[in-house]
Amino acid sequence: MNVTLREAARLLDVSEKTLYRWIQKGVLPAYRIHDEYRFNRVELEEWAVTHRRPLRPPPAAAGASPQTPPPNLGEAIVRGGVYYRVGGRTRDQVFESLVTLPGIPRHVNSALLLEMLRTREGLASTAVGGGFAVPHPRNPLVLGVEEPTVLLCFLEHPVDFGALDGVRVHTLFLLLSPTVEAHLQTLARIAFVLRDAPFRRLLEKRATREALLGRLAELRPASERSRPVPRGPRKGAA
């Protein structure tokens, strides 16, 4: 745990009192060691990315290689699939449904993934507000995923994820990554597209896979637009 409370407050540009409040609400992952709070730098970075609070230096600069292009979110969703009416009335029940979806890489042990999702959620909610969540394993390296994979899931029942804004989650992006760098970059890309009003409207009305991928293609950075998004297999059709 290499970040103190004072350092975390400076990195997030908030007061220590605000950090205490977030910790008590269970929305910021923290560890109590000898009556003092400590933070894992990677977990702090991912929290900052998903909650739109840039750290200094920004997450992309933490060990990023300029030779490595950022993951393409559309391609990651093609790998994982788009799913409608995913079952579960509680957070754990939703996780049980997620680990059985066909977009999970075949070599991934579903029981291990389920436990990893529960463990990560126990640190702090992965809900990012507005009815959206980005559940993921705490350590992205354990599963041995070869490429960033995102399962875009529309829940049959809105579920309480303990979001900071109190809104129940209706849509989630299950994120599986091969490296910490890819994990943070894909998180940042999800946070970016969720700020796009047209894309959010498509999510809220549970649009078709084609419409969703089409909007993501429009939102791709200019450097990626020459790379067509592969069609991939159809998954989770409405």
N, C-alpha and C positions, 0 to 999 in steps of 0.2 A: 504494500500500500504506500505508494511513493508521493502522494499529494496530501498536504495538510489542509485543514479547514481554511486557514488564512490564505494559502496559496490557491485553493479552489475558488474562494470568493474573489480573489484578484483576477484569476483566469476568466471567470464568468462575468466579471464586472458587476457584482451584486454585493450586498452587505452580508456579513456573517450571520446576522439575524435572519435574513431571507433564506440562507442555506439551511439553518436549523429548522425553519418552518417546512421547507421542502423535504428534509429528511424525516421529520415527524409525520408528514403526510404520506410517506412511502413512495414518493415520485422521483427521488434522487438516490442512486445506489451509493451507500456509504458503509463503513465498517467501524465499529467502536473498539478501539484498542487502548487499554490502560486509561479508560475514561476520556479518551480523545478520539475524535472522528478522523478517519483516513479514507482516501479515495484511490481507486485504481485508475491510472491515467487513461487507459483505453476505454473503460466504462464511462469515465467523465467526458471523453471526447464524443462517444456515440450518443450520450444523453444530450450534449450540447448541439450536435447535428440535428437530431430528431426534434428538439425543442427550439430550433432556430436561434440558438444563442452561441455565436461563433466564439471559439477560444482564441487566445493569442499565444503562440502562433495557431493559425487555423488547422483543423484536423487533416486536411489534404497535405499539409507540409510536414506532418509528423512521420518521417521515414518514407515519404512518397518518392518514387523514382520518376523523373521526367520522361524516361524512355517507356514507361508502362502506361498505355492509354487507359482511361477510366472505363469501368464496365458499362456496357450498353443496357439500360434498364429494359427496353423492349425485348432484347434478346434473352435477358434473364427471365422475363415473364413467359416468353415462348417456351423456354426449357421447363419451367415449373407448371405453367398452365393457369387458366382462369376457371374458377369454380363458383357455382351458384347454389344457394340454399344449403350451405354447410351447417351441419347439425350441432346442437349443444345449447343448453340453457345456462351453463356456468362456464367460467374460464377453463377449468380443467376438462370439462366435457368437450369444449371446442378444440382444445389441444389433442384430445383423444381422436377426434375426427380428422384433424389436420395430418397426423402422422400416418394415416391410412390412405391418403390421397395418392394417385398414381404419379404425380409430379415429383414425389420424393425420390431421389436417386436410389436405385435398386440395392446398392450395397449398404445403405444406411440402415442401421438397426432401429426399428420403430420404438422399441421400449427405451433405448438409450436417448433417442431424440426427444421423446416425451418427457423423460426426467430432466434433460437439459433445458427444455422450454420452461418447465415448472421452476427449476432452480433459478433461471434468469429472471423470471417474473417475480420470484420471491425477493430479489434484490431491490427492484423498483418496477413500477408499471411500464410496459412498453407502449402504452397508449400515448398518442401524440396530440390528442384533442380533435374535436370536430367529428367524433365517431370513428376515428381511424387508429389502428395499432400496427406495430411492426415487430411481432415476436421473432425471437432468434435465439440460438444457443449462446451461452455466456462466452464460451471459447470457440470461435469459428473453425479452429484448426483440427479439432478432435474428430470431426466426422469424415475428413478426407475428401471433401467435395472438390471436383476438378475445376468447375467454372461457377461463377455467381448464378444462383438459381433463386427465383422469386415465385412463390405461389400467391396469386391474387385471389382472395376468397371473400365472397359475400355471405354473411351469416344469415341463417334462417331466422334467428331471434337475436335482437340486440343484447349484448352481454356487458355486465359491469366489469371493466378492467381496472377500476380505480384511477381513472383519468383525472388529471389536474382540474379540468373544466367540468367534471362530473357527468359528461355525456357518455352514454353507453356505446360500445363499439359495434358498428354494423359492417365494417369492411376492414380487412387486415391484409398485410403483405408479410407472408412468412419468408424470412430471408436466410438463405444458406450460402456461406462464402468460403472460398479456398484459403484466403489470407486475411489478416487484420486490415491491410491496406484496401483490399477489395471490399471488405465489410463496411469500412467507414465511407468509402466512395459511393457505394450503392445506397447506403443510408442517406447520404447527402443528396443523391439523385432523387430518392423517394420524397424526401422533405421538400425538394425543389418543385417537383411536379404537383405535390399537394397544395402548393401555393397558386397553381394555375386554376382560375375559376372554371373555364370550360371543362378541364379534366375532372375537377371535383364534381361538376354537374353530371358528367357521364357516370362517375362512380355512384353518385347518389341515386340515379335512376337505373342503376345496374345495366348499363349498356352492353351491347354485344362485344365479344372479344375483338372483332375487327375494328369497331369504332374506338375502343380503348387503345389498341395498338396504333391505329391511325393517328390519334391525337398525340401519343407518345412520340411517334416519328416526327411530327411537326415541332415538338419541343426539344428534339435532340440538338446538341451543340453543332455549329456549322462544320466542325472538324469531323463529325460522325455522319453527316447527311449523305455522303457518298457510299456508306455501308448500308445496303438494304436490310431491313429486319426480316429474318427468315420466317417463313410461314409456320413451320413446325407442325407437330401433330395437334389436332383439335382435342381439347380436354375440357371436361366440366361444362358441356353445352347446356344452355338454359332449357 
